[in-house]
């Protein structure tokens, strides 16, 4: 079973330039986890490019829930989480089996 993890964030900043900078930084930090966190199967993150949507999104695949759980607590991921929490206003996520 493969587990797909999909997350999207809205930035806290009110001006467009800062929102875009924060979204870009989140995507870069998340993408940098590939090859660092061994339980990541695939991971793609990117800032929004269409008006009216959330600011940044992540799509990642894991072998199973245990692999997702290991990713969640990995120290490199926790560093990204700390930054994300410092710049976001809201988060939505869904995990489903492929």
Long-range contacts (C-beta under 8 A, 24 or more apart in sequence): 1-63, 1-64, 1-97, 1-98, 2-41, 2-61, 2-62, 2-63, 2-64, 2-97, 2-98, 3-61, 3-62, 3-63, 3-64, 3-65, 3-67, 3-68, 3-95, 3-96, 3-97, 3-98, 4-59, 4-60, 4-61, 4-95, 4-96, 4-97, 4-98, 5-58, 5-59, 5-60, 5-61, 5-62, 5-68, 5-71, 5-93, 5-95, 6-57, 6-58, 6-59, 6-60, 6-93, 6-94, 6-95, 6-96, 7-57, 7-58, 7-91, 7-92, 7-93, 8-54, 8-55, 8-56, 8-57, 8-58, 8-91, 8-92, 8-93, 9-54, 9-55, 9-56, 9-57, 9-84, 9-88, 9-90, 9-91, 9-92, 10-54, 10-55, 10-88, 10-89, 10-90, 10-91, 11-55, 11-56, 11-87, 11-88, 11-89, 12-87, 12-88, 12-89, 13-87, 19-55, 20-47, 20-55, 22-55, 22-87, 22-88, 23-47, 23-48, 23-55, 23-56, 24-56, 25-83, 25-87, 26-56, 26-80, 26-83, 26-84, 26-87, 26-88, 27-56, 27-58, 29-79, 29-80, 29-83, 29-84, 30-58, 30-80, 33-71, 33-74, 33-76, 33-77, 33-80, 36-74, 36-76, 37-70, 37-71, 37-74, 37-76, 37-77, 38-70, 39-63, 39-67, 39-68, 39-70, 39-71, 39-74, 40-67, 40-71, 41-67, 54-92, 61-98, 68-95
